[in-house]
Amino acid sequence: DQQVKQNSPSLSVQEGRISILNCDYTNSMFDYFLWYKKYPAEGPTFLISISSIKDKNEDGRFTVFLNKSAKHLSLHIVPSQPGDSAVYFCAARGHGGSQGNLIFGKGTKLSVKP
Amino acid sequence: DGGITQSPKYLFRKEGQNVTLSCEQNLNHDAMYWYRQDPGQGLRLIYYSQIVNDFQKGDIAEGYSVSREKKESFPLTVTSAQKNPTAFYLCASKQQNTEAFFGQGTRLTVV
């Protein structure tokens, strides 16, 4: 049973436009959410995070929005650049016996076209 | 520079052989993790260790083994019992309230 879902396997946007990547989760006890960016044959790199006590966090071109009532978060990239083309993973921090562990979605492949 | 290093980058294994993937970190992180990535599957947790000399099974531990004798090192052995070992393996480390830092990965192929 997937606790973190990224329902769009791929997304294509034009350079300069906004990219919106979505993520849904099922466990209301998650308290911290992260986005990672991954290029082929490389390890994921941390992009931005948000605590459950906030609804927005911004870092340059990247903004993450959290809607706790809907159990939904999204990553906005504005403006999108060709170098943003990568797979983006949403992750949530687990609880209980595995407190501190990150649970990942399946990823969304973003393609930014010049 | 602090970081997390996986070796080798590419590894080939014959059927029936055990192989060990190396993961070393000098970030002084307590927790270390092994993930497996397959196309369309995202990152699935194999094993994790939150402290030296202790480790726990993740979601797909069958056919794998680990050890955590030192804080800096968390090697993963892919045994012959793992029926589909060809994948991209990622090691990560983190402290309690920080993001996870990943290595560059090891691509394992069964030949």
Interface residues (C-beta under 8 A of the other chain):
Chain A: Q6 P9 Y32 L34 Y36 A41 E42 G43 P44 T45 F46 S49 F89 A91 G97 S98 G100 N101 L102 I103 F104 G105 K106 G107
Chain B: Q6 A31 Y33 Y35 G40 Q41 G42 L43 R44 L45 Y48 Q50 Q56 F88 L90 A92 K94 Q96 N97 E99 A100 F101 F102 G103 Q104 G105 R107
